[in-house]
Amino acid sequence: MTYPERFSNLPEYAFPRLRGLLDVHAPGGDVLHMTIGEPRHAFPPWIVDIISKNAGGFGKYPPNEGTPELRQAIAAWVGRRYGVTVDPATQIMALNGTREGLFNACLALCPERIRGKTPVVLTPNPFYQVYAVAALAAGAEPVYVPALPENGFLPDFSALPDDVLDRTAIAYVCSPSNPQGAVASQDYWTRLIRLAEKHDFRIFADECYSEIYRDTAPVGALEVAAKLGADPERVVIFHSLSKRSNLPGLRSGFVASGPENLRRIQQLRNYAGAPLPLPLQHVAEAVWADEDHVTESRALYREKYDIADQIFAGVAGYQGPQAGFFLWLPVDDGEAAALRLWRGTGVRVLPGAYLSRDVGGLNPGKKFIRVAMVAPKEEMARGLKTIRECLYD
């Protein structure tokens, strides 16, 4: 029997790799998990009532693209949040979590060849791992572009050679970024959109952390594209209720773009997708329409930012995140630091190298650890103080 070669060089996924590093050793104290970005703030309590009221919908096949009511609620949210009008019937599709959309949209929109050559998919480095797998599944060449402190933890795609950009089909951008919490400015999006127009590629904007921020709401890719009068097919945005509404188990998000992009994405999903069950679509419809719970959750994250800034004050290289809920902490070696923490204290963090790729002898995550600030404040503060004392004092 033979197997495909396109996935043969994938490294072990981050969390099995972490278990291999840590679990052969006993923890040095009470175990505190700070690795996974699983929100632990309360979600709206009325969600349970909506599921109960609509439970009969589990006995029906749900619409592939999302109910008209859900897509209308999403379009209304996009309008309120970004001041952009999108047609719910032709420019929005509900997703079973954004990871599904980030993967399948690449399959649907990445051409087999560009000017007779293998297409390129650009991804930040470090990055959400589905980007690279989507590129490989589409038969494209993933190109990893470093997101370093000196460029504000955002990839500088314009620094790539023209021959790479001329083969580029898709550029993934995560803003606010995972893991660093950096936010793409209006100027950044403008330059990237103009670069995409020059070299004729699409931008996939992963904006699932957009509603968790300190003071100013991050500008959106679709918002900037509309102001520039860019082709609506140029930008594809992805959003989720996992982080915004503390509902990772709901598996609900959406993709929005121009009508032709959405037609192709929907057509592929007709054959190979897994639409959200009807009762959960009713939940998502209500959640996108409500901002009170988002405001309350954001206030808690702001308190956590302040706690982190106080605890790591004076640590060389520390940069508090602009948005999101991860700390990207500088260390001499991420694996060694994670192992030291685990063996010495029981605090569990993720080595940054597990979210990156080695390119030209450089792994941009090697000298960092990622710390998730999702636990209750007191528990999180205890963990951060332990990290400070173990690694920096």
KOLTORVEX-283788 format. One record per residue: x, y, z of N, C-alpha, C, O, CB in turn. Coordinates in steps of 0.001 Angstrom, whole numbers, plus 500000, padded with zeros to 6 digits. Glycine has a CB too. Example, Ala and Ser with C-alpha at 12.3 -4.5 7.8 and 13.67 -1.06 7.14 Angstrom:
BEGIN
513190494310507800512300495500507800513200496700507800514236496681508465511308495527509046 512850497750507080513670498940507140512900500030507870513409501138508039514084499402505725 
//
This chain:
BEGIN
500837498812500000500000500000500000500880501249500000501913501289500668499048500000501219 500470502251499257501219503510499228500396504611499886499172504524499988501588503904497770 501101505645500329500472506766501013500935508080500382501998508124499763500799506740502528 500153509145500532500559510423499943501819510974500605502044510795501802499426511441500059 502621511636499806503857512216500303503685513656500790504539514177501508504905512168499226 502575514302500396502486515741500641502431516104502122502748517235502491501275516293499952 502030515154502979501986515440504409503116514739505174503141514759506404500639515019504978 504028514135504456505034513290505111506022514084505956506605513540506894505790512501504075 506217515367505637507202516162506365506582517013507469507262517847508066507946517051505407 505294516807507744504674517563508828505309517176510161505446515991510466503147517319508863 505697518175510955506180517839512307505026517343513159503859517531512813506853519065512979 505355516713514264504301516305515191503532517540515645504116518602515861504893515543516414 502200517390515789501371518531516180501785519023517566502316518261518375499867518149516166 501535520307517829502104520972519000501791520263520319502683520097521150501601522385519066 500549519846520523500192519352521852500644517910522105501086517619523216498702519449522040 500558516989521131501223515698521339502729515859521558503329515139522356500972514780520144 503324516800520849504754517064521016505050517561522430506051517175523033505238518095519977 504165518426522957504345518927524311504222517792525328504988517724526289503320520029524614 503250516902525107503113515769526024504370514905526022504794514410527066501893514922525647 504957514728524850506198513960524780507337514619525525508200513935526075506595513752523350 507347515945525549508405516679526249508216516635527763509178516437528506508444518130525774 506973516820528220506738517032529647506304515791530406506713515599531551505714518081529822 505483514943529796504789513924530575505675512781531041505244511956531846503675513372529777 506889512722530555507839511718531081508443512184532396509208511454533026508964511439530058 508096513414532815508608513970534071507442514269535004506352514607534542509447515257533814 507655514149536288506640514499537275506570516015537414507600516687537362506944513835538643 505362516564537590505258518010537808505848518396539155505801517620540110503794518468537725 506406519608539223507040520055540455506109520758541412506566521351542389508160520951540135 504819520709541160503841521358542027502447521088541500502257520270540601504102522877542124 501474521783542067500101521629541583500038522016540104500529523076539716499114522498542423 499435521157539285499428521369537839498528522552537483497389522649537940498957520093537105 499070523445536656498313524590536164498502524655534652499607524908534171498771525927536857 497430524429533908497490524403532443497359525824531892496356526502532115496374523489531862 498393526259531167498372527574530535498812527453529074499475528340528537499285528566531301 498432526342528446498887526052527089497831526300526034498129526890524995499343524639527002 496610525866526272495579525861525231494726527113525321494318527525526407494696524610525346 494458527716524162493627528915524106492147528588524147491408528896523212493937529705522860 491718527965525229490314527595525400489684528562526396489946528460527594490167526110525886 488861529496525928488303530512526821487532529894527985486797528920527821487392531447526041 487719530484529159487031529975530349486153531032531004485657530833532113488043529460531355 485961532159530317484969533118530804483573532551530548483395531678529699485141534512530110 482599533049531283481232532535531155480633532932529811480812534058529347480346533054532304 479925531999529196479158532345528001477735532720528433477339532435529564479143531155526970 476969533352527546475624533814527940474749532664528433474645531647527747474936534513526761 474119532791529596473337531680530159472095531336529356471589530218529452472933532009531561 471592532287528560470365532039527801470575531107526618469616530710525956469796533340527313 471822530760526354472112529851525238471439528493525440470916527905524495473630529667525080 471459528009526664470876526700526953469386526687526617468869525699526097471092526328528430 468699527795526920467265527877526613467016527819525112466050527200524666466666529165527191 467879528459524331467706528456522871467896527044522322467147526612521446468705529433522196 468889526331522831469115524954522377467915524085522724467447523297521903470401524371523008 467421524238523954466275523432524388465039523718523540464339522801523112465966523698525864 464784524994523305463611525394522527463657524853521106462617524557520517463498526906522495 464868524723520550465019524324519152465596522916519001466104522562517937465903525315518429 465518522116520065466142520794520040465613519900518927466325519017518449465938520113521360 464366520124518509463822519320517428464602519449516138464513518580515270462406519694517187 465358520510516001466163520707514812467287519709514654467836519566513561466722522064514819 467650519003515740468670517960515618468178516814514741468970515996514272469064517431517003 466871516761514524466305515721513673466200516114512217465578515406511425464961515346514170 466805517242511850466746517712510466468156517980509940469067518313510697465878518989510360 468309517827508631469561518241508019469613519769507974468663520400507509469712517636506594 470699520371508446470778521837508435471174522358507063471804521636506289471779522328509485 470816523599506746471241524179505474472756524344505428473382524764506401470556525532505247 473314524012504306474764523999504148475400525359504412476441525445505065475120523538502761 474782526409503912475387527743503975474989528517505228475476529626505445475002528540502751 474110527949506056473580528655507210472171529134506937471836529439505793474475529828507581 471344529209507955469979529689507757470004531144507297470957531866507590469151529545509057 468966531583506578468918533009506197468981533932507408469580535005507344467646533299505404 468360533515508515468356534354509717469761534482510308470152535561510754467395533775510768 470522533378510310471885533441510828472759534327509953473511535161510456472486532038510923 472657534144508653473486534952507755473105536430507839473963537302507703473349534453506306 471826536710508061471413538102508238471986538670509531472418539822509557469880538215508241 471995537885510597472566538345511871474057538619511725474570539591512280472328537302512981 474752537765510978476184537969510754476418539231509922477298540031510238476805536739510051 475629539406508859475772540600508022475527541869508838476215542874508660474799540540506829 474544541813509730474255542974510571475431543260511500475780544419511724472967542746511390 476043542205512042477209542398512906478377542998512132479037543912512626477629541068513540 478642542501510932479709543056510098479458544533509840480388545339509876479816542290508764 478201544891509578477863546285509355478108547154510573478652548252510457476436546400508940 477701546660511761477920547434512986479403547536513316479894548600513693477166546803514161 480102546434513173481511546371513612482452547083512653483369547780513087481950544922513762 482235546916511363483190547424510381482628548477509440483373549045508640483712546296509579 481320548753509518480745549734508625480722549293507179480734550129506274481487551002508738 480689547988506947480706547432505596479397546683505358478945545922506214481937546487505389 478796546901504200477574546190503831477935544946503027478602545035501996476619547109503021 477496543801503501477687542549502768476323541892502570475450541968503435478669541587503529 476159541260501437474890540604501111474840539252501819475651538381501509474724540429499564 473917539048502757473890537776503486473622536577502588474001535455502923472846537831504566 472973536803501456472623535687500572473792535236499714473866534065499343471466536075499680 474720536153499388475778535810498426477192536027498944478151535623498286475596536610497185 477346536658500114478696536994500566479052536435501932480118536745502465478855538468500594 478184535617502507478434535058503839478083533582503834477092533170503230477620535810504928 478908532783504518478573531384504758478930531035506196480017531367506670479313530448503756 478023530370506881478300529905508232479311528762508177479327527973507233476995529453508940 480147528691509199481182527659509270481021526820510526480485527270511539482577528291509234 481498525600510429481591524713511585482947524957512248483810524080512269481418523199511169 483117526169512788484407526591513318485273527161512212485178526718511068485120525423514002 486118528136512529486916528779511485488009527869510934488444528063509798487537530043512023 488460526891511697489506526012511154489009525318509897489753525187508925489945524965512203 487741524866509908487164524256508712487221525229507539487621524856506436485709523817508974 486818526486507780486794527460506707488174527813506198488379527918504989486102528693507161 489125527998507101490488528332506703491104527235505844491917527517504964491350528576507931 490725525996506093491221524864505309490498524766503970491130524742502914491057523558506092 489166524709504023488398524443502807488420525601501815488345525381500606486976524124503167 488520526820502310488584527957501390489858527912500559489864528330499401488506529279502163 490929527410501146492174527258500384491992526227499279492439526439498152493339526847501312 491341525118499592491086524101498569490204524658497457490405524347496283490428522862499193 489226525479497831488261525984496858488832527085495969488408527236494823487040526499497573 489794527857496488490227529068495790491665529040495288492055529909494509490061530231496686 492452528078495709493846528028495254493920527312493904493528526148493823494749527311496304 494406527962492841494489527301491534495573526237491509496495526253492325494751528325490438 495454525311490562496444524244490438497788524775489960498834524284490387495943523173489483 497773525781489071499000526356488539498826527866488421497717528353488203499363525728487164 499903528590488561499935530025488302501063530290487326502232530075487643500120530850489621 500715530754486146501689530982485089502516529729484821503719529790484567502603532147485455 501825528590484889502470527317484606503324526771485732504013525768485545503300527453483410 503298527413486916504160526991488021503321526650489253502149527012489350505187528095488361 503957525945490188503288525590491438502920526851492205503774527716492398504184524676492301 501670526982492650501284528181493402501924528213494782502328527187495328499769528253493537 502004529401495321502554529639496655501430530090497580500565530873497187503695530701496612 501451529592498808500585530096499869501492530665500953502333529956501505499637528968500440 501317531943501251502134532617502258501485532482503629500266532581503768502332534107501898 502317532256504633501811532163505997502790532828506952504002532740506753501575530690506399 502280533497507992503194534021509007503932532864509666503500531714509591502428534859510069 505020533172510294505806532186511039506258532844512333507148533694512302507037531666510202 505658532469513502504747531380513842503347531576513238503017532633512700504643531253515356 502531530499513354501239530526512685500315529455513233500747528508513890501414530347511187 499022529632512944498006528628513236498215527489512237498215527711511026496539529230513146 498392526275512749498948525196511936498096524771510744498611524144509819499175524024512792 496811525097510747495955524705509622496375525404508330496115524885507244494489525025509934 497022526574508424497419527277507206498329526414506337498125526299505128498121528588507558 499321525820506959500295525036506207499672523766505650499953523384504514501487524689507087 498838523116506432498199521878505963497257522173504803497166521388503860497428521190507112 496562523293504868495685523678503764496490523889502488496076523458501412494902524952504114 497637524549502604498483524774501426498932523458500814498876523283499597499705525621501797 499374522540501649499842521252501140498698520464500511498873519839499466500488520434502265 497532520495501144496383519767500604495972520319499241495479519575498393495201519839501578 496173521623499027495822522248497760496904522067496700496752522528495569495556523717497970 497990521401497063499074521211496115499945522433495932500661522541494936498523520807494806 499894523363496885500675524589496815501961524448497634502134523505498406499844525788497315 502844525413497436504077525474498211503893526464499352503725527657499096505284525876497315 503919526010500603503827526969501706505140527717501862506210527109501858503457526257503021 505062529029501999506228529866502240506021530566503576505051531299503769506448530900501078 506950530327504490506815530810505868507559532136506016508767532209505791507358529757506884 506829533177506396507382534530506449507498534938507917506484535004508611506490535549505646 508709535212508404508897535429509843508157536653510369508145537714509745510364535569510148 507543536474511527506893537563512255507719537803513514507559537111514520505378537225512602 508586538773513443509616538993514455509360540270515252508577541116514821510990539057513800 510011540420516411509831541659517182510144542909516374509462543926516509510706541632518413 511180542837515528511588544034514780510589544457513710510639545596513245512923543796514137 509679543564513306508627544004512378507244543980513033506220543797512375508622543116511127 507258544173514351505994544266515080505230542967515146504013542974515331505134545296514461 505929541837514997505333540495515040504301540280513939503388539468514093504686540258516392 504442541005512827503587540800511664504470540514510453505517541145510305502674542040511411 504084539593509591504939539229508461505040540360507444504046541014507127504410537970507785 506253540582506936506487541584505899506505540874504548507567540497504053507827542364506148 505331540695503958505240539988502682505910540755501552506355540151500576503791539730502332 505989542076501669506578542880500597508078542634500450508665542974499423506324544357500857 508698542046501469510131541769501397510444540518500573511613540234500309510696541614502796 509433539781500171509659538564499388510027538909497944509628539957497436508407537665499417 510780538040497290511154538292495885509929538303494982508927537646495265512152537231495393 510023539051493899508907539148492959508525537798492379507348537547492117509252540100491839 509516536917492174509174535625491564508325534779492500507543533951492034510444534860491181 508460534969493828507600534283494797506225534941494822505204534253494802508237534301496214 506196536254494863504917536970494906504103536738493641502875536675493695505153538464495103 504779536611492508504060536380491248503447534983491179502565534737490356504999536582490067 503905534065492034503306532727492105502324532602493251501715531547493433504385531676492248 502161533659494023501336533580495223499853533555494873499366534365494085501635534753496151 499149532602495482497693532499495321496968533081496520495933533732496373497274531041495118 497515532844497720496838533206498968497888533640499982498968533055500063495989532013499522 497562534669500751498383535058501905497506535012503148496524535747503254499011536487501711 497868534145504086497174534100505371497745535176506296498960535350506394497301532690506023 496848535889506967497247536858507989496317536676509180495099536603509022497195538337507444 496889536604510353496099536513511581496241537826512335497335538173512780496552535301512468 495146538553512481495161539813513225493840539965513976492765539944513375495399541025512270 493935540119515298495099540038516163495769538665516056495113537640515867494701540323517613 497091538685516185497845537487515844497917536497517001497982536868518173499239537864515410 497902535252516629498200534137517528499577533618517090499720533136515966497069532988517471 500586533708517961500518533821519424500842535189520012500702535362521223501431532846520012 501272536178519211501905537366519786500944538461520211501329539344520978502858537929518813 499697538431519734498754539481520092498998540791519375498588541843519866498797539712521551 499665540757518211499907541964517421498692542268516558497961541363516157501168541805516542 498483543554516276497320543998515504497782544684514236498603545601514281496430544946516336 497253544240513098497551544888511824496830546229511765495623546307511994497136543986510627 497579547276511457497010548618511374496331548836510026496439548005509124498099549677511598 495639549951509899495048550297508605496136550420507542495943549999506401494246551615508707 497274550993507912498375551128506956498900549760506533499205549546505360499513551965507560 499006548831507490499485547479507151498537546818506151498976546270505140499612546603508431 497238546872506437496262546261505527496292546949504166496187546284503135494843546333506127 496433548261504154496470548985502880497646548525502028497489548241500840496556550498503123 498822548454502642499998548019501888499844546588501393500248546263500277501252548139502747 499259545735502229499098544339501821498071544209500693498286543446499751498675543478503022 496978544933500777495968544875499713496560545376498397496334544778497345494719545713500095 497313546465498454497949546968497233498957545961496681499071545803495466498642548310497506 499682545287497558500627544252497109499866543098496458500295542561495436501485543731498300 498738542720497053497921541638496495497354542027495130497259541191494232496776541278497459 496983543282494980496491543744493675497609543707492635497388543310491491495916545174493787 498792544117493032499926544150492105500283542754491616500568542557490434501141544792492772 500266541784492529500704540430492186499537539448492037499746538260491791501664539921493243 498323539949492188497099539188491944496978537946492814496901536825492310497030538789490503 496964538160494136496656537067495057495559537491496029495247538676496150497920536631495830 494980536511496717493931536766497701494530536838499098495563536234499385492845535674497637 493860537587499950494243537690501358493212536942502189492019537232502106494354539183501815 493663535985502987492811535277503934493066535891505318494113535657505922493099533716503924 492117536664505806492269537371507075491591536583508191490364536542508283491678538799506982 492406535959509035491922535204510185491784536191511344492779536599511943492891534007510550 490545536569511652490293537633512622489518537129513841488700537854514407489529538768511959 489781535889514237488954535295515292489201535901516670488399535693517581489202533815515352 490311536660516845490576537317518131490182538796518107490567539552519000492057537183518494 489427539208517103489190540633516877488450541340517996488551542561518111488433540807515626 487709540616518826486882541261519855487520541248521230486886541642522209485542540589519930 488771540800521320489500540809522598490664541766522433491634541448521745489999539360523014 490581542940523057491601543954522864491639544894524061490738544890524899491347544736521571 492695545700524127492885546601525268491926547801525200491016547929526018494343547094525316 492149548671524213491414549929524179490691550176522860489511550527522856492350551060524449 491387549996521748490838550336520444490539549079519659491392548198519552491800551233519666 489346548982519112488973547809518326489869547694517103490035548672516375487493547882517903 490448546529516858491313546354515690490567546628514386489414546230514222491889544942515670 491232547304513471490658547529512159490593546195511418491438545328511643491483548576511358 489610546018510544489439544756509835489876544846508391489869545926507800488007544316509900 490258543712507819490715543668506433489605544082505471489852544824504521491215542266506085 488391543607505711487274543938504831486950545426504904486592546046503903486037543108505197 487081545981506093486842547406506312487812548251505481487399549204504821486978547752507809 489086547905505514490092548657504767489902548450503266490010549396502486491513548233505192 489620547211502866489406546936501443488253547759500889488329548267499770489136545447501222 487184547893501672486037548681501217486407550150501067485991550800500107484864548533502193 487190550682502014487613552082501931488496552327500711488466553406500118488360552487503203 489280551316500342490175551448499188489456551220497860490010551493496795491328550470499315 488223550721497926487522550375496708488089549143496036488005548999494816487556551522495761 488672548246496836489278547030496292488202546055495820487056546105496268490178546360497346 488588545186494927487709544119494462487253543307495675488096542854496450488430543208493408 485943543110495863485480542343497033485975540904497045485944540254498090483974542345497081 486429540396495912486979539035495882488415538989496400488958537907496626486926538478494460 489033540158496589490446540204496972490678539716498397491712539115498690490977541616496827 489714539974499287489875539676500713488806538684501149487632538824500807489795540971501566 489231537678501910488335536688502508488547536756504012489670536569504481488603535230501948 487489537022504782487647537137506234486992535954506935486018535379506449487043538462506746 487558535604508096487088534476508896486920534942510338487826535531510926488077533267508809 485739534664510896485449535041512279484817533862513013484303532924512404484515536279512331 484872533942514336484445532814515155483769533307516421484034534413516891485635531914515504 482887532470516970482308532729518281483127532094519408482830532307520583480883532213518326 484140531330519062484924530628520086485559531600521069485438531426522282486008529776519432 486235532622520553486924533575521417486017534745521775485948535146522937488196534085520742 485319535294520781484449536450521015483441536182522120483227537029522987483718536829519737 482815534995522093481693534709522981481965533558523938481045533059524586480473534404522171 483243533126524033483629532046524950482868530762524667482399530091525587483396532470526392 482748530421523377481968529257522962482766528354522021482315528080520908480673529705522284 483947527884522447484731527028521544484020525732521190484241525180520112486066526707522170 483166525236522087482462523994521804481278524141520878480747523139520399482007523395523061 480848525367520609479743525573519687480156525285518254479329524905517424479219526990519802 481455525470517963482012525265516616481261526107515601480736525586514617481954523776516216 481212527398515841480462528272514960481294529479514571481858530166515422479165528714515623 481361529727513266482036530897512740481430531258511402480358530773511040483548530655512608 482129532120510664481653532447509319482814532883508451483869533281508945480579533546509367 482601532802507154483508533345506148482722534355505330481547534141505034484113532214505237 483371535457504965482730536479504137483716536967503086484907537122503360482222537664505004 483213537205501891484054537687500787483137538111499649481951538369499856485075536582500310 483704538180498437482915538493497268482034537328496850482280536195497265483814538892496133 481018537577496044480066536523495656480710535347494931480307534205495151478998537108494780 481694535592494076482292534488493332483115533598494254483049532373494145483165535020492190 483892534194495163484618533385496142483654532522496948483883531327497135485438534283497081 482575533140497422481614532392498251480921531304497451480649530227497982480569533338498846 480635531563496195480005530525495370480898529297495280480421528166495371479700531062493959 482181529519495102483110528386494982483324527672496318483420526446496363484454528867494437 483397528437497393483552527829498717482317527003499060482436525887499566483792528914499795 481138527544498788479898526824499082479769525567498234479314524528498713478692527731498853 480174525666496971480059524498496098480909523340496605480459522194496590480469524860494673 482124523617497051482957522554497612482317521995498878482333520787499114484378523075497913 481756522885499686481150522432500938479902521590500687479575520717501491480799523628501817 479202521841499580478052521005499236478446519536499147477654518651499469477437521464497913 479660519288498713480136517920498531480865517376499752480804516178500025481043517851497338 481551518241500485482466517713501509482407518464502830483335518361503632483871517747500993 481336519220503079481286520012504295480453519377505396479777518370505186480749521365503988 480515519983506569479737519535507723479073520750508345479643521379509237480634518788508767 477865521091507882477205522302508383476840522199509858476703521109510412475956522583507572 476690523346510466476358523444511880474922522963512112474028523356511362476535524898512381 474671522121513131473301521667513414472351522852513631472752523908514121473290520752514653 471100522652513261470114523741513303469981524394514690469973525623514763468761523212512869 469878523640515784469758524320517076470951525229517367470798526280517990469613523296518190 472129524824516918473322525637517160473356526846516233473924527879516585474592524796516976 472764526729515066472636527903514207471718528939514852471970530140514754472100527502512818 470653528478515513469782529412516226470537530107517365470352531300517609468547528674516780 471380529350518050472209529950519098473122531011518504473189532134519004473044528872519822 473829530650517428474768531582516810474075532858516357474620533953516498475462530923515631 472877532714515815472107533885515384471901534857516542472090536064516390470747533452514808 471515534325517696471279535183518865472570535766519407472598536918519840470573534400519962 473642534982519387474905535435519974475538536545519136476082537501519689475882534259520112 475473536430517808476015537503516969475240538808517175475783539890516950475976537094515485 473997538716517595473174539910517777473371540575519131472859541672519355471727539559517605 474101539937520034474253540452521400475690540896521648476625540140521381473839539383522433 475875542104522153477216542619522452477492542727523944478646542893524339477399543971521815 476477542639524772476689542840526208477670541817526775478575542172527529475359542757526958 477486540547526409478373539521526965479798539692526461480747539343527164477861538124526612 479963540229525245481294540459524677481996541581525447483182541487525762481195540813523163 481247542636525741481802543758526492482243543320527885483301543727528364480776544890526595 481435542496528526481786542008529872483045541152529834483923541298530685480623541198530475 483135540272528864484307539411528752485561540227528441486630539965528992484087538350527671 485426541213527560486571542049527194487105542788528414488316542945528565486180543053526094 486210543240529282486639543938530497487486543026531378488455543478531989485420544447531284 487127541742531445487929540798532228489309540625531618490302540550532342487224539441532324 489382540561530290490690540425529649491548541671529866492765541562530015490521540158528150 490934542840529884491701544050530156492326544006531551493464544432531743490809545285530016 491579543492532512492145543324533852493319542354533816494313542546534517491071542823534838 493201541309532994494294540342532889495528540951532231496656540650532622493839539121532102 495314541811531228496455542510530627497203543315531696498432543294531756495983543444529478 496444544020532533497062544849533567497857543986534550498963544346534954495989545661534318 497277542840534927497975541937535842499284541451535225500324541457535883497079540738536204 499231541033533968500434540545533290501480541647533189502663541400533427500088540014531890 501059542864532837502005543970532711502692544258534040503884544564534071501293545227532205 501944544161535139502527544401536458503516543299536831504603543579537335501424544501537519 503139542058536583503990540937536989505287540910536193506345540611536747503245539611536816 505220541222534890506419541121534058507100542466533830507952542589532951506066540506532728 506733543467534610507396544766534515508891544583534766509297543938535733506785545783535529 509696545156533885511146545067534044511789543869533390513016543783533349511477545051535467 511004542941532876511575541786532171512014542228530780511210542750530007510545540608532082 513268542022530469513816542446529189513093541752528044512967540528528026515317542158529124 512621542543527091511959541992525918510480541718526083509817541314525128512624540752525531 509942541932527290508506541685527475507693542724526718507942543924526827508134541704528976 506717542249525949505752543128525292504356542605525581503992541515525137506011543212523752 503588543361526310502207542956526562501435542922525259501665543763524390501528543906527565 500530541977525103499794541874523841498873543067523617498306543613524564498984540588523811 498730543467522350497749544492522005496340543930522062495380544655522323498032545062520615 496224542629521816494908542000521734495084540495521900496204540001522030494197542337520378 493955539765521895494022538321522101494242537982523560494176538853524428495127537714521256 494505536709523828494690536321525233495929535463525470495955534642526387493477535576525716 496952535654524642498212534950524854499314535928525235499327537076524792498608534165523598 500238535453526065501507536129526271502563535389525450502582534159525404501891536180527795 503426536147524815504529535608524005505800536062524706506333537138524436504475536107522475 506277535206525623507315535623526543508700535221526050508908534073525656507061535036527912 509651536160526069511011535855525614511785535032526644511764535323527840511766537148525315 512465534003526151513302533133526986514533532761526166514602533068524976512516531841527461 515499532106526791516687531675526046516370530517525112516881530453523994517802531271527009 515525529603525575515132528450524770513755528000525247513576527685526424516185527284524878 512780527969524337511408527694524730511204526304525303510507526145526305510511527878523565 511800525296524686511653523934525211512262523807526596511654523238527502512300522923524265 513460524338526755514129524250528055513329524988529123513217524517530255515555524823527969 512772526148528762511992526918529727510722526181530122510371526136531301511643528289529157 510018525593529128508793524857529429509087523659530328508328523375531255508114524393528134 510179522961530059510543521799530868510940522221532282510577521564533257511691521023530205 511674523300532383512069523801533707510848524187534534510766523863535719513010525010533566 509903524877533908508685525259534608507912524043535100507475523996536250507805526100533705 507749523068534226506974521876534556507626521094535695506963520730536666506821520983533322 508904520843535570509606520033536579509748520778537898509787520175538970510990519626536067 509825522112537797510054522885539011508796523374539695508791523578540909510901524041538698 507708523569538922506535524224539513505195523572539172504215523790539885506500525643539077 505126522777538097503852522221537660503077523109536712501986522738536278503015521931538833 503620524287536374502971525167535394503316524670533991504468524357533689503421526663535585 502311524606533162502451524009531831502253525091530771501182525692530689501430522844531628 503291525344529953503236526329528880503719525676527595504220524552527608504090527585529222 503563526392526486503884525820525173505150526461524604505212527685524493502703526011524193 506156525669524243507334526241523578506947526887522256506189526313521475508403525160523343 507467528073522011507107528796520797507521528088519524506877528252518488507716530148520821 508582527307519584509047526609518387508018525611517871508053525244516696510354525895518675 507107525168518726506097524206518308505022524846517414504210524146516808505447523577519533 505028526167517344504079526901516499504750527470515257504126528207514495503427528026517292 506029527129515048506822527729513985507466526655513122507354525461513403507893528651514569 508141527099512069508950526219511227510366526774511147510578527987511182508332526076509804 511317525879511042512701526278510790512829526661509325512520525861508442513702525135511159 513283527875509066513499528351507701514862529024507656515102530015508345512364529335507245 515751528474506836517088529044506730517830529054508040518597529977508315517012530428506200 517610528026508866518282527937510152517664528785511246518201528849512352519690528320509991 516540529441510961515875530290511945514495529761512257513694529516511355515785531729511448 514216529582513550512860529300514005512421530498514851512920530673515962512783527941514825 511497531328514348511131532563515051510513532346516425510441533278517226510180533343514217 510062531114516707509458530862518004510390530222519012509998529990520156508276530007517833 511609529934518612512509529146519460512776529796520805512891529102521815513815528919518752 512876531113520832513229531807522068512021532461522733512112533535523326514284532853521788 510878531767522609509651532258523236508866531086523823509040529937523419508783533037522213 508003531403524780506968530478525227505621531186525079505518532402525239507214530011526713 504580530387524768503234530937524696502479530568525961502462529412526383502487530425523441 501848531588526560501109531406527815499678531892527592499460533047527226501795532183529009 498710531012527812497308531370527630496756531986528912496876531406529991496478530133527222 496146533174528784495581533877529946494066533652530015493288534605530058495898535400529875 493668532396530025492242532090529964491654531677531315490434531674531479492005530996528960 492488531336532263491996530890533573491418532075534352491677533225533997493135530214534385 490647531816535399490185532905536269491355533753536758492482533269536855489410532341537468 491084535014537063492157535974537337493130535516538418494345535621538250491563537288537739 492598535013539520493473534635540626494380533476540234495572533465540543492646534264541857 493793532506539552494570531351539105495618531780538075496767531342538126493640530270538508 495208532640537143496145533117536131497288533903536768498450533713536409495418533986535100 496961534783537713497990535589538373498990534697539102500193534954539082497348536580539358 498481533645539745499395532707540430500348532075539434501546531959539693498602531605541174 499805531665538286500659531053537279501693532023536726502852531652536537499819530514536156 501284533265536463502230534244535916503315534598536922504477534760536549501494535508535486 502944534719538196503959534988539225504954533843539324506152534058539509503296535221540589 504445532625539197505325531455539225506290531459538045507468531137538199504499530167539220 505790531821536870506659531915535690507720532978535894508887532759535568505837532226534429 507333534125536428508293535218536673509391534753537635510576534978537392507564536473537252 508990534112538712509967533709539725510871532599539216512060532569539534509258533258540994 510318531691538433511088530524537966512031530877536818513145530356536759510140529411537522 511609531746535914512375531974534682513120533297534635514069533439533864511465531901533516 512708534275535447513277535611535257513943536204536495514758537119536369512208536533534802 513615535702537698514177536308538923515392535519539423515989535881540437513100536375540035 
//
